[in-house]
Amino acid sequence: FNARLDEIQAVVLRAKLPHLNDWNQKRREHARLYTELLKDSPVVTPTELPDNTPVYHLYVIAAPKRDELQAFLREKGIYTGIHYPIPIHQQKAVEFLGYKDGDFPVSETVTSRILSLPMFAELEDDEIRYTVDAIKEFYKTVN
């Protein structure tokens, strides 16, 4: 196993590195807008702890009827992700520990609700508003 970068990867990353702080700041701004616009919706948005400065590589919400919401958003051209869909205690790698479904109900519930919304530095405010409007539209139709 060799994890060293080749020359081409190193050149690309070196060219990107000076932009990293700006990109991180833009993602933080996008996260603030998502959080503000989603505050009166049924989804749970990320919480920032004091003395922490997240970079929002992902913007993950907890959404009731997550799978239906994801399908609805896809129909609107909004692509989302489900990162870490299987709770740790249900992973094959820890099967030897003997945990079963129901042993960690909070983890299982959260895992079934998480949804990563579009998040990248070049995201436009109008795209965020479009995504949030679609989320609110979905919940108006299912309630």
C-alpha positions in Angstrom: 0.0 0.0 0.0 1.4 3.4 -1.0 -0.5 6.5 -0.1 2.0 9.1 -1.5 0.7 11.5 -4.1 2.0 11.3 -7.6 3.4 14.5 -9.2 0.2 15.4 -11.0 -1.9 15.1 -7.9 0.6 17.1 -5.9 0.6 19.9 -8.5 -3.2 20.1 -8.6 -3.5 20.1 -4.8 -0.8 22.7 -4.5 -2.7 25.0 -7.0 -5.9 24.5 -4.9 -4.4 25.0 -1.5 -4.3 28.9 -1.6 -8.1 28.8 -2.2 -9.0 26.5 0.7 -9.8 29.1 3.3 -12.0 31.0 0.9 -13.8 27.8 -0.1 -14.3 26.8 3.5 -15.7 30.3 4.3 -18.2 30.1 1.3 -19.4 26.7 2.5 -19.9 28.2 6.0 -22.0 31.0 4.5 -24.0 28.5 2.5 -24.7 26.5 5.7 -25.9 29.6 7.5 -28.3 30.3 4.6 -29.6 26.7 4.6 -30.0 26.8 8.4 -31.8 30.2 8.3 -34.2 29.2 5.5 -35.0 25.7 7.0 -35.7 26.9 10.5 -39.5 26.7 10.1 -39.5 23.3 8.4 -39.8 19.8 9.8 -36.1 19.0 9.2 -33.4 19.2 11.8 -30.3 21.2 10.7 -26.7 20.9 12.0 -25.9 22.5 15.3 -22.6 24.4 15.7 -21.0 24.0 19.1 -19.2 27.0 20.7 -15.5 27.2 19.9 -15.9 25.1 16.8 -15.7 26.2 13.2 -17.0 23.6 10.9 -16.1 23.7 7.2 -19.3 22.0 6.1 -17.8 19.5 3.7 -21.3 18.1 3.9 -24.5 19.8 5.0 -26.5 17.0 6.6 -30.1 17.3 7.7 -32.3 14.9 9.5 -35.5 14.6 7.5 -38.8 12.8 8.2 -39.8 10.7 5.3 -36.2 11.0 4.0 -36.4 8.5 1.1 -39.6 10.1 -0.2 -38.1 13.6 0.2 -34.9 12.5 -1.7 -37.0 11.1 -4.6 -39.1 14.3 -4.7 -35.9 16.4 -4.8 -34.4 14.3 -7.5 -37.5 14.9 -9.6 -36.8 18.6 -9.3 -33.2 18.1 -10.4 -31.7 18.4 -6.9 -29.3 15.6 -6.2 -28.7 14.6 -2.5 -26.7 12.0 -0.8 -27.0 9.5 2.1 -23.6 9.3 3.7 -23.1 6.5 6.2 -26.4 4.8 5.7 -25.6 1.9 8.0 -25.1 2.4 11.7 -21.7 1.4 13.0 -23.0 -1.5 15.1 -24.7 -3.0 12.0 -21.5 -2.9 9.9 -20.0 -6.2 8.7 -16.7 -5.2 10.2 -18.1 -5.2 13.8 -20.4 -8.2 13.4 -18.2 -10.2 15.7 -19.3 -7.9 18.6 -22.8 -9.5 18.4 -24.9 -6.3 18.3 -28.3 -6.7 16.7 -31.1 -4.4 15.3 -32.5 -2.4 18.1 -29.4 -2.3 20.3 -28.8 1.3 19.4 -32.2 2.8 18.6 -31.1 6.4 18.4 -28.3 5.6 16.0 -30.7 3.5 13.9 -33.3 6.3 13.8 -30.8 9.0 12.9 -29.2 6.9 10.2 -32.7 6.4 8.6 -33.3 10.2 8.4 -30.0 11.7 7.4 -29.8 13.4 4.0 -26.9 15.5 2.6 -28.0 18.5 0.7 -26.0 20.0 -2.1 -22.9 21.7 -0.7 -19.8 23.1 -2.5 -18.1 26.5 -2.5 -19.5 27.5 -5.9 -23.1 26.9 -4.8 -25.3 30.0 -5.5 -27.8 31.4 -3.1 -30.6 30.9 -5.6 -29.7 27.2 -5.8 -30.0 27.0 -2.0 -33.3 28.8 -2.0 -34.6 26.5 -4.8 -33.6 23.4 -2.7 -35.2 24.8 0.4 -38.4 25.8 -1.4 -38.6 22.2 -2.8 -38.1 20.8 0.7 -40.9 23.0 2.1 -43.1 22.1 -0.9 -42.6 18.4 -0.2 -43.7 18.7 3.4 -46.8 20.7 2.5 -47.9 17.9 0.2 -47.2 15.0 2.7 -48.8 16.5 5.8 
